[in-house]
Amino acid sequence: MPTSHCRRAWAGAVLLTVLVAALGAPRAAAQESDTAVVAGPEYGKGWLYRFYFGSDYRELWTEPVRSPLLDLATFGGGLTPTTAGGGFQTKSLRFRGGDGFQYGFRSVDKDMDVLPPEWEGSVVESIVQDQTSSAHPGAP
């Protein structure tokens, strides 16, 4: 897997970690420091764009979520990455914890590797990527 995919998978896993912590992970599993994260600031669009392409869940994608940070060094006895994976749009990372359990992290934002290479960087890619805003960012 190319390095850029690994970086995106790590970024997605970090974002997912923060969202999981915000949605009910035990406070004891997190550090005492909090952070604010915006899942998809690129989905904040003006009224004209929303008129043509929809409002969807744009407010949720652009709303800062305040949550505790999950410390990968201490959670589950310390997490060690084992594999990076995912499908055409979702990146994932698997970890083995010091406690013997396996943990999986999955990106919330989608990656547009499904489009032909000639559309990379085009308006079509931008519009297709923007349709991620139609999914609820907390659902995965």
Backbone as CSV, one residue per row, in Angstrom:
resi,resn,N_x,N_y,N_z,CA_x,CA_y,CA_z,C_x,C_y,C_z
1,MET,0.853,-1.178,0.000,0.000,0.000,0.000,0.897,1.238,0.000
2,PRO,0.642,2.215,-0.870,1.476,3.412,-0.924,1.447,4.170,0.399
3,THR,2.512,4.916,0.639,2.646,5.670,1.874,1.506,6.664,2.068
4,SER,1.043,7.319,0.995,-0.036,8.297,1.144,-1.304,7.626,1.658
5,HIS,-1.559,6.373,1.248,-2.734,5.661,1.759,-2.585,5.374,3.244
6,CYS,-1.382,5.024,3.667,-1.147,4.755,5.085,-1.361,6.017,5.904
7,ARG,-0.866,7.160,5.395,-1.068,8.421,6.117,-2.543,8.743,6.234
8,ARG,-3.299,8.550,5.136,-4.742,8.808,5.181,-5.436,7.844,6.137
9,ALA,-4.992,6.605,6.143,-5.587,5.625,7.056,-5.313,6.017,8.503
10,TRP,-4.078,6.457,8.788,-3.756,6.902,10.147,-4.588,8.114,10.523
11,ALA,-4.717,9.080,9.608,-5.515,10.278,9.899,-6.964,9.896,10.148
12,GLY,-7.486,8.994,9.347,-8.858,8.538,9.550,-9.017,7.809,10.862
13,ALA,-8.027,7.012,11.227,-8.095,6.272,12.488,-8.049,7.213,13.676
14,VAL,-7.234,8.253,13.587,-7.174,9.231,14.673,-8.513,9.939,14.808
15,LEU,-9.096,10.349,13.689,-10.400,11.002,13.734,-11.447,10.060,14.298
16,LEU,-11.445,8.819,13.864,-12.405,7.841,14.369,-12.195,7.611,15.857
17,THR,-10.951,7.566,16.284,-10.655,7.391,17.698,-11.289,8.499,18.524
18,VAL,-11.157,9.717,18.050,-11.737,10.854,18.759,-13.254,10.751,18.750
19,LEU,-13.850,10.373,17.616,-15.305,10.249,17.549,-15.813,9.122,18.428
20,VAL,-15.108,7.996,18.457,-15.513,6.890,19.323,-15.475,7.341,20.774
21,ALA,-14.442,8.055,21.133,-14.345,8.560,22.499,-15.492,9.515,22.808
22,ALA,-15.883,10.324,21.829,-16.975,11.281,22.035,-18.320,10.589,22.141
23,LEU,-18.462,9.431,21.529,-19.745,8.744,21.513,-19.899,7.729,22.633
24,GLY,-19.019,7.756,23.605,-19.281,6.931,24.761,-18.180,6.014,25.239
25,ALA,-16.970,6.155,24.755,-15.891,5.339,25.297,-15.678,5.747,26.754
26,PRO,-15.334,4.809,27.611,-15.149,5.136,29.021,-14.090,6.204,29.216
27,ARG,-14.351,7.121,30.107,-13.427,8.219,30.374,-12.082,7.695,30.872
28,ALA,-12.089,6.584,31.593,-10.854,6.035,32.122,-9.905,5.602,31.009
29,ALA,-10.439,5.315,29.823,-9.605,4.860,28.711,-8.934,6.016,27.988
30,ALA,-9.250,7.230,28.352,-8.714,8.383,27.645,-7.795,9.190,28.555
31,GLN,-6.969,9.995,27.918,-6.142,10.919,28.676,-7.036,12.003,29.263
32,GLU,-6.470,12.782,30.146,-7.239,13.863,30.754,-7.386,15.067,29.825
33,SER,-6.596,15.135,28.770,-6.702,16.270,27.857,-7.798,16.013,26.822
34,ASP,-8.474,17.070,26.448,-9.526,17.009,25.436,-9.047,17.705,24.180
35,THR,-9.767,17.450,23.098,-9.469,18.125,21.847,-10.772,18.385,21.107
36,ALA,-10.753,19.357,20.231,-11.898,19.624,19.363,-11.499,19.239,17.948
37,VAL,-12.349,18.441,17.293,-12.068,17.956,15.950,-13.273,18.236,15.070
38,VAL,-13.003,18.668,13.842,-14.051,18.841,12.838,-13.863,17.700,11.838
39,ALA,-14.891,16.872,11.677,-14.776,15.684,10.834,-14.496,16.015,9.373
40,GLY,-15.147,17.041,8.830,-14.973,17.358,7.411,-15.197,18.822,7.111
41,PRO,-14.232,19.677,7.442,-14.421,21.104,7.192,-14.652,21.434,5.716
42,GLU,-14.183,20.557,4.814,-14.356,20.802,3.375,-15.810,20.682,2.929
43,TYR,-16.682,20.143,3.788,-18.087,19.977,3.407,-18.941,21.197,3.767
44,GLY,-18.350,22.189,4.392,-19.061,23.441,4.662,-19.131,24.246,3.370
45,LYS,-20.312,24.428,2.851,-20.487,25.122,1.567,-21.519,26.227,1.726
46,GLY,-21.514,27.157,0.796,-22.461,28.272,0.786,-23.849,27.856,0.307
47,TRP,-24.783,28.786,0.380,-26.187,28.500,0.071,-26.386,28.064,-1.376
48,LEU,-25.663,28.656,-2.322,-25.846,28.308,-3.730,-25.398,26.860,-3.990
49,TYR,-24.267,26.490,-3.443,-23.779,25.120,-3.583,-24.769,24.149,-2.950
50,ARG,-25.275,24.497,-1.765,-26.248,23.648,-1.074,-27.544,23.525,-1.878
51,PHE,-27.907,24.580,-2.565,-29.117,24.553,-3.376,-28.990,23.483,-4.469
52,TYR,-27.835,23.439,-5.120,-27.640,22.496,-6.219,-27.277,21.076,-5.760
53,PHE,-26.486,20.964,-4.708,-25.968,19.653,-4.316,-26.511,19.135,-2.986
54,GLY,-27.326,19.918,-2.306,-27.970,19.461,-1.078,-27.241,19.868,0.189
55,SER,-28.021,19.940,1.267,-27.473,20.279,2.582,-26.983,19.041,3.317
56,ASP,-27.702,17.931,3.108,-27.317,16.652,3.704,-26.982,16.823,5.189
57,TYR,-25.832,16.308,5.607,-25.395,16.409,7.010,-24.236,17.389,7.141
58,ARG,-24.198,18.400,6.304,-23.076,19.339,6.293,-22.834,19.988,7.655
59,GLU,-23.917,20.315,8.370,-23.729,20.942,9.682,-22.989,20.002,10.635
60,LEU,-23.287,18.715,10.553,-22.614,17.757,11.434,-21.158,17.545,11.040
61,TRP,-20.877,17.541,9.737,-19.501,17.364,9.274,-18.621,18.545,9.675
62,THR,-19.220,19.728,9.805,-18.432,20.926,10.090,-18.542,21.391,11.539
63,GLU,-19.282,20.679,12.359,-19.444,21.025,13.775,-18.259,20.482,14.576
64,PRO,-17.592,21.340,15.352,-16.491,20.828,16.186,-17.038,19.875,17.254
65,VAL,-16.367,18.746,17.416,-16.728,17.765,18.433,-15.623,17.771,19.479
66,ARG,-16.005,18.015,20.711,-15.028,18.044,21.801,-15.052,16.681,22.480
67,SER,-13.883,16.079,22.588,-13.825,14.754,23.194,-12.444,14.502,23.792
68,PRO,-12.379,13.508,24.670,-11.067,13.136,25.214,-10.238,12.419,24.146
69,LEU,-8.951,12.560,24.269,-8.037,11.853,23.359,-7.836,10.429,23.855
70,LEU,-7.802,9.509,22.934,-7.524,8.119,23.264,-6.026,7.901,23.114
71,ASP,-5.376,7.502,24.176,-3.937,7.290,24.167,-3.644,5.867,23.702
72,LEU,-3.146,5.723,22.498,-2.874,4.403,21.931,-1.773,3.665,22.691
73,ALA,-0.953,4.384,23.415,0.136,3.751,24.162,-0.363,3.092,25.446
74,THR,-1.509,3.553,25.970,-1.990,3.005,27.233,-3.328,2.279,27.109
75,PHE,-4.160,2.639,26.146,-5.467,2.005,25.991,-5.288,0.525,25.673
76,GLY,-6.050,-0.326,26.323,-5.990,-1.764,26.056,-4.628,-2.369,26.323
77,GLY,-3.876,-1.762,27.223,-2.534,-2.273,27.512,-1.505,-1.852,26.476
78,GLY,-1.872,-0.877,25.638,-0.988,-0.409,24.565,-1.346,-1.080,23.252
79,LEU,-1.569,-0.286,22.225,-1.990,-0.824,20.934,-0.825,-0.838,19.949
80,THR,-0.652,-1.974,19.295,0.384,-2.142,18.278,-0.301,-2.356,16.935
81,PRO,0.004,-1.515,15.916,-0.627,-1.709,14.608,-0.212,-3.043,13.989
82,THR,-1.205,-3.737,13.411,-0.915,-5.019,12.772,-1.131,-4.973,11.272
83,THR,-2.256,-4.408,10.822,-2.521,-4.340,9.380,-3.255,-3.060,9.025
84,ALA,-3.002,-2.600,7.813,-3.758,-1.487,7.230,-4.586,-2.083,6.107
85,GLY,-5.799,-1.616,5.959,-6.649,-2.191,4.928,-7.783,-1.266,4.566
86,GLY,-8.867,-1.868,4.131,-10.038,-1.121,3.736,-10.404,-1.415,2.300
87,GLY,-11.549,-0.885,1.924,-12.030,-1.082,0.570,-11.573,0.034,-0.338
88,PHE,-12.372,0.326,-1.351,-12.026,1.375,-2.297,-12.196,2.768,-1.698
89,GLN,-13.064,2.914,-0.702,-13.345,4.236,-0.160,-12.972,4.397,1.305
90,THR,-13.011,3.334,2.068,-12.775,3.416,3.502,-11.418,2.825,3.835
91,LYS,-10.665,3.521,4.646,-9.365,3.032,5.106,-9.525,2.533,6.537
92,SER,-8.788,1.492,6.868,-8.896,0.939,8.215,-7.528,0.521,8.730
93,LEU,-7.424,0.459,10.044,-6.223,-0.018,10.716,-6.646,-1.003,11.796
94,ARG,-5.886,-2.059,11.929,-6.134,-3.028,12.996,-4.948,-2.988,13.959
95,PHE,-5.286,-3.153,15.231,-4.289,-3.129,16.291,-4.458,-4.358,17.174
96,ARG,-3.382,-4.777,17.798,-3.443,-5.791,18.843,-3.097,-5.073,20.138
97,GLY,-3.970,-5.255,21.118,-3.751,-4.626,22.414,-2.916,-5.506,23.321
98,GLY,-2.260,-4.874,24.270,-1.504,-5.603,25.268,-2.397,-6.499,26.112
99,ASP,-3.706,-6.220,26.087,-4.674,-7.030,26.827,-5.110,-8.270,26.043
100,GLY,-4.554,-8.478,24.820,-4.874,-9.655,24.023,-6.018,-9.461,23.036
101,PHE,-6.742,-8.373,23.138,-7.848,-8.117,22.216,-7.341,-7.455,20.944
102,GLN,-8.121,-7.615,19.873,-7.846,-6.902,18.630,-8.791,-5.709,18.547
103,TYR,-8.292,-4.604,18.018,-9.080,-3.393,17.874,-9.029,-2.948,16.414
104,GLY,-10.143,-2.430,15.929,-10.206,-1.946,14.561,-10.639,-0.492,14.529
105,PHE,-9.988,0.285,13.693,-10.324,1.685,13.489,-10.603,1.885,12.007
106,ARG,-11.634,2.650,11.704,-12.034,2.874,10.319,-12.241,4.365,10.085
107,SER,-11.802,4.842,8.945,-11.968,6.260,8.626,-13.436,6.588,8.422
108,VAL,-13.803,7.793,8.784,-15.172,8.267,8.600,-15.304,8.900,7.219
109,ASP,-14.322,9.690,6.847,-14.333,10.353,5.549,-13.947,9.344,4.480
110,LYS,-14.518,9.496,3.306,-14.271,8.552,2.215,-13.138,9.038,1.322
111,ASP,-12.472,8.087,0.681,-11.387,8.359,-0.245,-11.881,8.030,-1.647
112,MET,-11.617,8.886,-2.607,-12.171,8.707,-3.947,-11.258,7.925,-4.882
113,ASP,-10.659,6.847,-4.397,-9.818,5.993,-5.248,-10.638,5.171,-6.223
114,VAL,-11.965,5.284,-6.192,-12.823,4.498,-7.083,-12.925,5.113,-8.471
115,LEU,-12.529,6.355,-8.608,-12.632,7.040,-9.903,-11.441,6.705,-10.798
116,PRO,-11.645,6.750,-12.109,-10.528,6.521,-13.037,-9.434,7.577,-12.843
117,PRO,-8.189,7.213,-13.073,-7.070,8.147,-12.863,-7.198,9.453,-13.649
118,GLU,-7.816,9.407,-14.814,-7.921,10.630,-15.624,-8.854,11.666,-15.000
119,TRP,-9.666,11.262,-14.010,-10.561,12.212,-13.338,-9.957,12.783,-12.062
120,GLU,-8.758,12.332,-11.707,-8.108,12.808,-10.498,-7.853,14.309,-10.594
121,GLY,-8.263,15.021,-9.567,-8.092,16.472,-9.521,-9.111,17.237,-10.338
122,SER,-10.116,16.567,-10.887,-11.119,17.229,-11.731,-12.331,17.678,-10.924
123,VAL,-13.212,18.415,-11.579,-14.476,18.849,-10.978,-15.323,17.627,-10.623
124,VAL,-15.275,16.616,-11.456,-16.039,15.382,-11.198,-15.591,14.769,-9.874
125,GLU,-14.288,14.678,-9.657,-13.778,14.115,-8.405,-14.251,14.954,-7.219
126,SER,-14.224,16.257,-7.371,-14.659,17.151,-6.299,-16.124,16.939,-5.950
127,ILE,-16.977,16.807,-6.956,-18.410,16.606,-6.723,-18.666,15.234,-6.102
128,VAL,-17.999,14.212,-6.603,-18.178,12.866,-6.049,-17.686,12.829,-4.601
129,GLN,-16.535,13.426,-4.331,-16.018,13.479,-2.952,-16.997,14.213,-2.047
130,ASP,-17.597,15.281,-2.553,-18.527,16.070,-1.752,-19.763,15.274,-1.341
131,GLN,-20.103,14.250,-2.078,-21.289,13.459,-1.745,-21.107,12.660,-0.443
132,THR,-19.899,12.621,0.070,-19.688,12.018,1.386,-20.516,12.744,2.434
133,SER,-20.792,14.026,2.193,-21.576,14.804,3.166,-23.006,14.287,3.304
134,SER,-23.439,13.413,2.412,-24.792,12.856,2.523,-24.851,11.738,3.564
135,ALA,-23.707,11.289,4.057,-23.671,10.269,5.089,-23.504,10.938,6.452
136,HIS,-24.133,10.389,7.457,-24.009,10.909,8.816,-22.600,10.596,9.337
137,PRO,-21.835,11.613,9.759,-20.441,11.368,10.162,-20.302,10.519,11.417
138,GLY,-21.330,10.408,12.218,-21.256,9.584,13.425,-21.772,8.174,13.223
139,ALA,-22.339,7.878,12.060,-22.941,6.573,11.824,-21.939,5.421,11.825
140,PRO,-20.768,5.541,11.134,-19.843,4.404,11.123,-19.339,4.094,12.511
